[in-house]
Amino acid sequence: MHQKVFAVTAGVFAAALVACCAPSAWSQPPDKGGKGGKGGFGPGGFGPGGFGPPGGETRKILDEFDTNKDGWLNAEERRAARAAAKKGGGFGFGGPMGGFGMKGGEGGKPGPKVTPAEVANYPEAKLYDPAVLRTVFIDFESADWEAELQDFHGTDVDVPATVTVDGKKYPNVGVRFRGMSSYGMVPAGSKRSLNLSFGTADDKQRLYGYKTLNLLNGHEDPALMSTVLYSHIANRYTPTPKANFVKVVINGEYWGVYPNVQQFDKVFLAEHFKTTKGTRWKVRGSPGGRGGLEYFGEDVAAYKRAFEMKGQDNEAAWKALINLCKVLNQTPADQLEAALKPILDIDSVLWFLALDATLINCDGYWIRSSDYSLYLDDKGRFHVIPHDMNEAFRPASGPGMGGMGGPGGGFGVPGPAPGDLIPPPVQMMLQLTDEQKKQLADIQKEVDQKLEKVLTAEQKKSLQEMKDRGPGGPGGGFGPPPGGFGPPGGFGPPGGGFGGPGGGLGVELDPLVGLNDTSKPLRSKILAVPALKAKYLAHVKTIAQDALDWKKLGPVVTQYRKLVEKDVEADTRKLDSFADFKKNTDDAPLVTAPGGGFGRGPQGMNLRAFAEQRQKYLLNNAEVKKAAP
């Protein structure tokens, strides 16, 4: 019977789990289906390879197949690597799903043919000039480039292409699909995010001084403007990657408009810190992945699961990170500011937190304790840098916002506890019978007994502490699995419960959200210091008064809309309809009834409606009112 239960549910469970993990799967069912019919999972499922390494970790295979040891794979070397990838079931997140379809459309269709001679060139303009819409031509050796990029997703292999920008050709630029949900939840043939590395074969090759392009597909952003607006605002207050728009043509075919966001690399450091020295970390986007700077003890392995160090491994830098976590979490509130000042740029952290909550970054630290960058400068001070900015300017909603009746009043779906074989929300989606639930309970009991023999005493203690918190953690809600998607047999490292913070829904997200959430000590510890809390609230007030003022923000939105709207309309690969783009960027404040919206969140709300309603709430918030910006 055990085998029968798993045989019946295994495939559906994998799909259902990913559906649970995507905010759109809960809050905004697709209007029309692509392949697989309306809202279905369709043919293709999630592709070969399952869910890849834990926490979104990149699988290192380049060295194994780089026979000439030049640091990248040519066509012959890639053929061998692809064959091994397919034989081994694939890497990374797996292939794209065959299913949900695109909101307001039927998924990707071939676009018009475009040549370099037909587009305008801007050789004198800066790469991230907000007034310029460049065209990036990407030409692969093979017509099956999309399948090849898919096969290598989640690995360290780039597929070389010739890139042409402003009439100049750049050979052997490494290209890969980037992202997790923005990749895995989008079917083949539709727009997926791209990473272009100009130094793949020639380490000195640059595009206007930059080594890397990050081209985003606008997943969960029908306005396409979240990243460019967030960057535009945040750069006034704290070092933030720059962003603008580009058009992309692949093998002669138009693939649409992409937000183009700067890489967090040495070029970024030189621009903002006047040095390239120091250590950088990326905190991967894995809800519950424990990337919030908690203190896990002195074992560096516990930190390497959540923090990805860039460049060569640096033992001293790891020790500095562990010390930061220890000081942050174990220092009394009345001593914390003095203890942190030599090792942390506190004011930049306060701006980071204020932007995160004020603009409601639904991929941000306040809800996910991940999706940001860390920089340890050559003087021993840490800096927190915004990273994922593509899901802001939207009402707070979706997984992790609290269970029914609990803080936040979110979805009435019981959250899973650490160690659950099939979490309750997924059981509900599978519609298990009473007999299946009984059998599943027996299997769960067997698994728990076996875990007793596998785990160390310390690990058992940690797991029990997580269970004692209750499902969902602070807020009691349901969010994606901790540590991203692990290999067969697990879902990555244990997290601190699946839920995110409560603190109010929609545009009324409390700016003091997370004050009791120990998994997010940048909020719960730093804002427990009265002087720092006051400064944080002053920053919130400044952003609300200035950045959310539609008289100032509206012209920026209008400028971008006029720049790209004709090209968005011509985009046959976009993830949302042109009508939704127009509504979301309209100068009139548009709002629709809950559940019937064209935008994101609990109701359709365009950028103007969000800015005005969020500003009104914040400036009338009692704590913000008292603040002195």
N, C-alpha and C positions, 0 to 999 in steps of 0.2 A: 504493500500500500504506500509505503514511503516513496518508493521509486515512481509509483503512479502519480502521486501528488506533484513531484518535481517534474516529471515528464510533461504533465498537463500545463504547469504554470511557469516553467523556467523561461521560455521565450517571452511570454507576456510580462513576466516579472521584470526582465531587463528593460523592456520598452516602457513599462509603467513607472519604473524607478526613474528613468531619465525624464519622463513626462512630469513626474512629481518635482524634479529638480529644476525645471524651467518655469520661471514665473508665468510665461505666456500659456503654458499648459494648464495652469489653474485659473488665471485671471482673465485670459483672453483666448478662448477657443478660436481656431481659425475660421474665417468666414467661408472660405472655399478650400477644398482639398486640392492638392497637387496629385502626384502619383499615389495611387492607393485609395482614392476616393475621399469624400468629405470627412476630414478630421481623422482619417484612419491611419494605420501604421504602414499599410501598403507593401509592395514588394521590395525586397532589398533589406528590410529590417535595419539593423544598425551596422551592417557590413561585417567583414571578417575581422576576427581578432578580439572581440569582446571589448573590455574597457581599459586595457593597457596598464601601465605601471601605476602604483599608488601616487595620489596627489598630483597627477598630471606630469609626472617625472618623464623626462626625455630618455628614450632608449638609445644607448650608444652603439651604433653598428657601423659607422663610417670607417673606422680604422680596420675593421675586419675585411672590408671589401675594397679598400684603397690600395690596390696592388702596386701602383707606381709611387705611392707615398707622397703625393703632391698636395694632400689636404682636402681634396674634393673628388667626387666620383664622376668619371666620364661615362659615355653611353654604355660601353661594354661593362664597366664596373657596376653600373646601376642595374643592368639586366640581371646580373648575378644576385645583387642585393634584393631586387624585387622578387625574384624566384624564391629566395630564402624567406622573404617576408610572407609571401603567399603560402608557402609550405608550412611555415610556423604559425599560420593563422592571422598574420598581420600584426601591426603594432599600434600603440596609442589608443585613441578613443574608439577605433574601429571606423568602418565606412559610414557615410552619411545615412541617415534614416530615409526610408522610402515614403514617408508618410504625411505629416500634418498638412503639407501644402502651404502656399503663401497666402497671407492675409490679403484679401482684396484682389487676388490674381491666381493664375494657374501654375505658377512656378516659371523657371527659366525657359526662354525661347531664344533662338539665334538672333543676334542683333545685326545692325547694318555694318557693312564693310567700311573701314576707314584706313587711309594711308597717311604717313607723316606729311605728305605734301598738302593735305587738306586741312591741317590744323594750324592754329596760331602758335608762334613760338615766343618765349619770354626769357631770352638768355640773360637779360640785365636784371631781372627780378629775383628776389630772394626766394629760396625754396618754399618757405612757409608764409609767403606774402598772402594776406587774407583777401586781397583784391584780384588775385590771379587764379585762373583755372587752367592749369597745365594738362597736357595729355601725356600719359606714360604708355608707351608701346612695349609690350612684352612678347617676344617671339621665341617659342620653344622649337627644339629640333623635331619633336614628334607631335602628331595630331592628337595623340591620346594623353596629352599633358595633364589633363584633369585627373584621369585615373592614376597616373604616375604620382602626382602630388598626394592623392588620397592614400596610395599604398605606403608612402613614406611619412604620412602624418604621425606625429608622436615620436619620430626618430630624429637623429642629428644629421640626416641627409637632406641637402638642398638639391633641387633640380636646376641645372644651369639654363639660362636663357639670355638672348641678346635684348637689352633694354635700350630704347631710343627716347630721349627727352630733349626737346628744343632742337631737334635736328641732329643731335650728337648720339652716336652709338656707343654703348657700354657692353663689352662682351663678357660672357660667363658670369652673369649676375645670378647668385643663388636664390631660388624661389621656393617657398613652402607655404602650405596652408597654416594659418595660425588660429589660436582660440580653442575653446572646448565646447561650450554650449552653442556659441556662434558658428561653430563648425559642425558639430554632431547633430544639431537640430535643423540643419539646412540640407535639402536634398541635392544630389548632383545635378549640375545644370543651372543652379541658381547661384547667386553671388555669395562667395565665401571669402573671409578675410585672408589677406596675403602679407607675407613678410619677404622683402627683397634685400638681399645682402650683397652690396657692391664689392665687398672685399673677399668673396668666396675663393676666387682663383688668383686675384691680384690684390694683395693686402693694402696697396696704396691707392686703389681705385676709389674715387669718391664722386658723389653727385652734389655739386655746389657745396663741397666741404662735408657732406654727410655720408656716412657709411651704410645706413640702413633706412629703409622705408617700411612703415607699418600702415597698410591700407585696409581699412575696416569696412565690413559689409553692411553696417547699420542695423544689425540684429537687435530687435526690440526697440528700435528708434525710428519710427516712421517719418519724423521730421529730418532725420539724418544730421541733426545739429547738436546733439548732446555733447559730443567730444569737443567740437570747435568752440561752442559757447562756454563750456566749463573751463577749457584752456584759456580762452579770452579773459574770463573773469579771474580765475585763480592766479594767473601770472601777475596780476596787480599786487598780490599779497605775499606770494611764496613761490619759490622755484617750481615750475610746472612744465611738462613737455608742451611744445608748440603744436598747433594743428591748423590745417586748412583743408581744402578739397582738391582732388585731382580727378581727371577722367582716365579710364583704363581701357586699352585696346589689346586683346590677346590674340595672337596669330591672325591679325588683320580684322578681327571682329570686335565691335564695341561691346564692352561689359559694364558700362555705367559709371556713375559718380561714386567715389569712395572718400570718406574722411581719411586724411593723411596725417598721422600723429607721430611726433618725434620719438626716437628711441632714447631710452635712459642709458646712455653710454658715456664714454670719455668726452665726446663732443659736448654733450649736455653739461658735464662737470665743468669743462673749460668755460662755457658760456656763463654759468651761474656762480661758480666758485673760484674761477681763475686758476684752476689747477686740474690735472688729470690724475693726481695721486689719491690714494685712498681705496676703500673697498666698497663694492656695491652688492646689494642683495635684491632679489625679486621675491616678493611674498605672493605665492601663487594663489589664484582664485579658487579656493576649495572651502566652501562653507563648512564650519565646524572643524576646519583643518588646523586650528590652534596656532594661527599666525599672528596673534594679537600682542605678542611680547610678554606672555606669561613666563614665569620662572619654573623650569622643569628640573632644576638641579644642575649639577656640573657636567653631566654627560652630554657631549656635543652632538651625539647621534639624535637626541630628542629634538634638537633645533634644526638639524639638517633635513628633517622630514617636512618642515614648513618653510624654511628659508633657503633659497637657492643663491649661493654665492657666485658672482660673476668673475671670470678669470681664474687664476690659479688659487688653489686652496691655501688659506692663510690662517694658521693656528692662532696667532695673536689676535686677529680680527674676530675669530669665533669666541675667544675668551672675553674680548671687549663686549660682544653682543650678549653673552651670558651674564656678564657683570651688569650691563644695562638692565636686563630683565630682573636680576636680583635686586638691584637698587630700586627700580620702579615698583616692584611688588612687595618688598619687605621693609622699606623705610617708612616710619610713621609720617603721617600727613604734615605735622608741624615741622618736620625736618626735610621733607621731600624736595622742595624747590632748591634748597641749598645743595643737596646731594646730587641733583640732576644737572644743575647748571654747568658744571665742567664737562659733562659727557653727553649732553643733549641740547640741541637748539630748541628750547622750550617754546619760544614765540612762534617759530615756524610750525611746530606741532599744533599749537592752538589755532593757527590759521587753517592748517590741514583739517583739523576736527570741525572747525566752524563751517568751512566750505562743504565738507562731507555731509553734515546734517542740514545746513541751511538750504543747499541746492538739492537735497534728498538724493544722494548718490546711491541707488539701489544695488550697486555692486560694491559699496564702500565699506569702510572700516566699521562704521556704526552698526551694520547688520551682519557682515561676513567676517570681520577681523582679518581681512586679507585684501588682495588686489591693491597693493601699494608697494612702493620701493623704499629701500633704506640705503643711506650713504654714510659711511664712517670716514670723515675727512682725515687729512694727514696730521691734524692736531688732536685727534682723539675724540671729536664730537660727532654725534649721530644727527642725521637730518632725515626727516620723513617726507617722501615725495609722492604726490598723487600719481596714480598709474591708470587704472581703468575708469574712464570717464563717460562711457557710452550709454549708461542707464540712469542719467540724472534728469532733473527738471520734470519729474513725474510724481504723482501722488504715491505715497508709500503704501505698498500692498504686497500680497503674494506670500510665498512660503517664508516662515520665520517671523511672521508678524504677530504671533500670539494665538493661543487657542480660544475657543468660544468662552467668554466669561472671564478669561484671564487677562493679564496686562496686555493692552493693545487690542483686545477684542477681535482678533483676526479670524481665520478659518476655523470652523468647528471640527477640525480633524485632529484626533489624538496623535501626539507626536511619538515617534519610536524611541525606545530606550537603547542605549549601547548594548550590543550583543544580540539584538533581535534578528532572527533569521530572515523573516519577511515582515517588515514594519507594518503596524496596523493600517496606515493609509493605503499601503499597497494591497493588503488583504481586502480592504474595502473595494479598491479598484478591480481586483480579480473576482470579487463576489464569491468568495469561498463558501462552500456549504458548511453546515455545522459539523458534519463528519470530517471534512477536510481540516477544519479548524482544530478538531480534537486530535487528529493525526499529526497536524503541524505542531501542536503543543507537546506531543510525545517526542517528536523529532527535536524540538527546541530543548527539551529536558535532557535528551541524550547529548546534544551539542554542548550544553552547559556543563555536563559532567565531564566530557572530554576536555573542555577548556580548562577545567580544574587541574588536569594533568599536564597541560601544555604551558600554562602561564606561570611565571615566577610569582613569589609571594607579593612582591612590590606591584607587579602588573595586576594581580587579583585585587589588591587594595585600591589601585587607581580605577579599575573597572567598576568596583562596587561604589566608589565615591561618585562616579558619573551616574550610576543607576539611582543612587540616593537623591540626586538632584531632581529626579523625575523627568519624564519625557519633555523634550523641548527646551530644557534649560530655561534661562530667564525669558519669560514671555510665553512659555508653553507651546510654542508653535511648531510647525513642521517645515523643515528646510531640507536642502540637499544633503547627501551623505558626507560625513567627514572625510577629509583627505582626498577628495575627488573620487575617481573611479579606479579601484585597485584591480589587480589581476584576478583571474578566476579563483574563486574561493574566498574572496574578501573584498572589502571596500575601502582599502587604505587604512591609515593609522587611526587609532581611536580618537574620537573628538569629544568635546564637552557637551554632548547633547545636540539634537538636530535643530532646535529652534533658535530663532534670532530674538532680538529685543522686542519688547512691546513699546509702550510710550506714545500711543496714539496712531491713528491711521490717516491716510490721505494727506492733504496739505497741512494737517494739524499734527504732524510729527513733532513731538516735544524736543526742543533743542538740547534738553538735558537727558535725552534718552541714554540708557546704558550706565547710569551712575552706580548701579549695584551689580553690574555684570563683570565678574572677575576674569572672564575670558577676554575682556577688552580693557586692559589696565591703562591705556592711554586716556581713556575716558573715566573709568571708575577710580583710578588712583590720582591722576593729575588734577581732575576736576573736583576731587575731594579737598584740595587745597583752596581755601577761600579766595586768596588773592588771584590765583590762576583761574579759578572759576569765573571771577568777576571780569578778568581780562578776556577770557573766552567769550563770555556773553557780550562784551563790548564789540568783539570781532563779528559775532553773529549779527548784531545791530547794524554795524557798518555795512556788511554784505547785503542785508535786507534793505537798508535805506538806499544804497548806491546801485549794487549790481542787479537787484530785482525791480528797480524803478523802470517801468516800461517805456518811459520817455527816453531813457538811455539805452535799454536793452532792445527795444522795438526796432530802432534804426539798424542795429547790428543784424537782427534776424532778417529784416527786409533786404539789406545789402547781400547777405548770403543767399536768400531765396532768389533774388533777381540774377545772381551770378550763376546759379546751377539749375533753375527750374526747367528750362528747355531741355537740358541734357538729362535730368531726372525723368522727364516725360518720355524721352526716347529710349530710356533704359529698359530692356526686355528681361533683365536678370534680377531686377530689384525684388526685395522681400516684402514690400508693402506697395499698395496702389499709389498712383500719382494723386488721386483724389485725397487720400489720407495725408500725403505730403503737403498738399495745399491747405487742408483743414488745420493741420498741426502747426503750420507756419503763418496762418492767416493773421491779419492785424486786428481782427475782431476776436474777443474772448469767447471761444466756443466750448461748451460743455454739454454732454449728453447724459442720459439717465444711466444709472449703474448697470453694468453688464452689456450695454448696447453701444459702447463707445468706439470711436475710430482711433483713439489714442491709447495710452498705456495706463495701468492702474485700475482702481475700482470703477472708474467712469472715464468716458472719453473727455480729455481735457487738453487743449492745445497749449502752446508755449505761453501765450499771453495770459490765458486763464490761470495757468500755474503760477506765473510770476506775480500776478496781482493778488491772487488768493493766498499764496505763501507769504508774500510781504505783509499783507493785512494781518494774518494770524500772528506772525512773529513780532510785528511792531505793537501788537496788543497783548502779547504774552507778558505776564506780570514780571517775570525774571528779566526778560529782555528790556522791558520798559525802564527798569531801574538802572540798567547798564549805562555807562558813560563812554561812548565811542571816542 
